[in-house]
Amino acid sequence: MLLCFSLAAYAVYSARQTTAAAQGRIYVLDQGNLLAAVSHNVKENRPVEAQNHVKRFHEFFFTLDPDAKAIEYNVSQSLFLADESARRAYENLKESGYYNDLIQANISQDIKVDSVRINAARYPYYAKCYAHQQIIRASNTTSRLLISECYLRDVSRSSNNPHGFLMERWRVVQNNDLRTERR
């Protein structure tokens, strides 16, 4: 009887050890390969998600081709990620004829985000974005330095806003020409 009790106690102990070791892991089968995924605290990744959120907004808002539908699509995607401050900037550019000038002159605009600095110590999170723009015309290419800032507030995640942030009080701090090269 003592032997049966010892065996049962060892089986329970082994089962708990195995369960504790496997907890927090998900195993994924990918084309016959077993991959282990480990769970993490969501808060650990928030600064990285915030950086990507800001980067994604700038890529949508400032990557423009001379096509009205492409411009409308990109800007609408960016406006899911920001508050009224970005919408006001868009409306101001639209009213000044900026987008029509792009289309009529066949100008393309591209952006490369160099870095995004996040201050995650205080909520709402302060973010500052450093990027380089290229404005490509038929006769030349202009390179610009773009610096913008905003605050990030937590919102629910959706397919249009996968990081669950909303950029507030977004503004362009600096947008200077660096050089113009003939094509």
C-alpha positions in Angstrom: 0.0 0.0 0.0 2.9 2.3 0.8 4.4 1.5 -2.6 1.0 2.4 -4.4 0.8 5.6 -2.5 4.4 6.6 -3.4 3.8 5.8 -7.0 0.6 7.9 -7.1 2.3 10.8 -5.3 5.2 10.7 -7.8 2.7 10.6 -10.8 0.9 13.7 -9.4 4.2 15.5 -8.8 5.4 14.7 -12.3 2.2 15.8 -13.9 2.3 19.2 -12.1 6.0 19.7 -13.2 5.1 18.9 -16.8 2.1 21.3 -16.7 4.2 24.1 -15.1 6.9 23.6 -17.8 4.4 23.7 -20.6 2.3 26.6 -19.3 2.7 29.8 -21.4 3.8 27.9 -24.5 1.8 27.2 -27.6 3.0 24.7 -30.1 2.4 25.5 -33.8 2.6 22.9 -36.6 4.0 24.6 -39.7 4.4 22.3 -42.7 5.4 19.4 -40.6 7.7 21.4 -38.3 6.8 21.9 -34.6 7.4 25.4 -33.4 7.1 26.6 -29.8 5.7 30.0 -29.1 6.2 31.6 -25.7 3.6 34.0 -24.2 4.8 37.4 -23.0 3.2 40.2 -21.0 1.5 42.6 -23.5 3.0 45.7 -21.7 6.5 44.5 -22.5 5.9 45.1 -26.2 4.0 48.4 -26.0 7.0 50.7 -26.8 7.8 48.6 -29.9 4.2 48.6 -31.0 4.0 52.4 -30.4 7.1 52.9 -32.7 5.6 50.8 -35.4 2.2 52.6 -35.1 3.9 56.0 -35.6 6.0 54.6 -38.5 3.0 53.1 -40.2 1.0 56.4 -39.9 3.8 58.4 -41.5 4.2 55.8 -44.3 0.5 56.0 -45.2 0.2 59.8 -44.8 3.4 60.8 -46.7 3.7 58.0 -49.4 1.8 59.5 -52.3 1.6 58.7 -56.0 0.0 60.9 -58.7 -3.3 59.0 -58.5 -6.3 60.3 -56.7 -7.5 56.9 -55.6 -4.1 55.9 -54.2 -3.9 59.2 -52.3 -7.3 58.8 -50.9 -6.6 55.2 -49.9 -3.3 56.0 -48.1 -4.6 59.0 -46.3 -7.8 57.2 -45.2 -5.6 54.4 -43.8 -3.5 56.9 -41.9 -6.5 58.7 -40.5 -7.6 55.4 -38.7 -4.4 55.8 -36.6 -4.7 59.4 -35.6 -7.2 62.0 -34.2 -8.6 65.2 -35.6 -5.1 66.9 -35.8 -4.1 64.6 -38.7 -7.5 65.2 -40.4 -7.0 68.9 -40.1 -3.5 68.7 -41.7 -5.0 66.6 -44.5 -7.9 69.1 -45.0 -5.4 72.0 -45.1 -3.3 70.3 -47.7 -6.4 69.4 -49.7 -7.7 73.0 -49.6 -4.3 74.4 -50.6 -4.4 72.2 -53.7 -1.4 70.1 -52.7 -2.8 66.8 -53.8 -4.1 68.2 -57.1 -0.7 69.6 -57.8 0.8 66.1 -57.2 -1.6 64.6 -59.6 -1.3 67.2 -62.3 2.5 67.4 -62.2 3.0 63.6 -61.9 4.9 64.0 -58.6 5.6 61.0 -56.4 6.4 61.3 -52.7 8.0 58.7 -50.6 9.1 58.6 -47.0 11.7 56.5 -45.0 11.3 56.7 -41.3 14.7 56.8 -39.7 13.7 56.5 -36.1 10.8 57.0 -33.7 11.5 57.9 -30.1 8.9 57.0 -27.5 8.7 58.2 -23.9 6.8 55.3 -22.3 7.5 56.6 -18.8 4.5 58.9 -18.8 1.0 58.3 -20.2 -0.1 59.4 -22.8 3.1 58.4 -24.4 5.1 61.1 -26.2 6.5 60.2 -29.6 8.9 62.0 -31.9 9.4 60.8 -35.5 12.5 61.4 -37.6 12.2 60.7 -41.3 13.5 61.6 -44.8 11.1 62.4 -47.6 11.8 62.1 -51.3 9.7 64.2 -53.7 10.2 62.9 -57.2 9.4 65.2 -60.1 10.0 64.8 -63.8 13.0 67.1 -63.7 14.4 66.6 -60.2 14.3 64.8 -56.9 14.1 66.8 -53.6 15.1 65.2 -50.3 13.6 66.6 -47.1 14.0 66.1 -43.4 10.7 65.6 -41.6 10.4 65.7 -37.8 7.0 65.3 -36.2 5.6 64.8 -32.7 2.5 63.4 -31.1 1.0 61.7 -28.1 -0.2 58.2 -28.1 -3.3 57.0 -26.3 -4.5 53.4 -25.8 -7.6 52.4 -27.8 -9.1 49.1 -28.7 -7.4 47.1 -31.4 -9.1 46.6 -34.8 -8.2 45.5 -38.3 -7.7 49.2 -39.2 -5.7 49.9 -36.0 -3.9 46.7 -35.1 -1.6 48.3 -32.4 -4.4 49.8 -30.4 -3.0 53.4 -30.3 -4.5 56.7 -31.3 -2.1 59.5 -32.2 -3.2 62.8 -30.6 -2.0 66.3 -31.1 0.1 65.3 -34.1 2.1 68.1 -35.7 5.0 68.5 -38.1 7.8 70.2 -36.2 10.2 70.5 -39.1 10.0 69.8 -42.9 13.1 71.3 -44.5 14.6 70.7 -48.0 18.1 69.1 -47.7 19.0 68.9 -51.4 17.6 68.9 -54.9 19.2 66.8 -57.6 18.5 67.0 -61.3 17.2 63.8 -63.0 
